[in-house]
């Protein structure tokens, strides 16, 4: 995952969690968190 993709996922996560007009999507939130954490842990290039 490159920097642009990483930033896009963080933005999407922020939007899902903080925009009161957006219905929460737990499966998507967990998916984004898993992808972000794998990169942060160095498991993805």
Secondary structure, DSSP 8 states (H G I E B T S, - for coil): --HHHHHHHHHHHHHHHH-TTS---HHHHHHHHHHHHHHHTT---
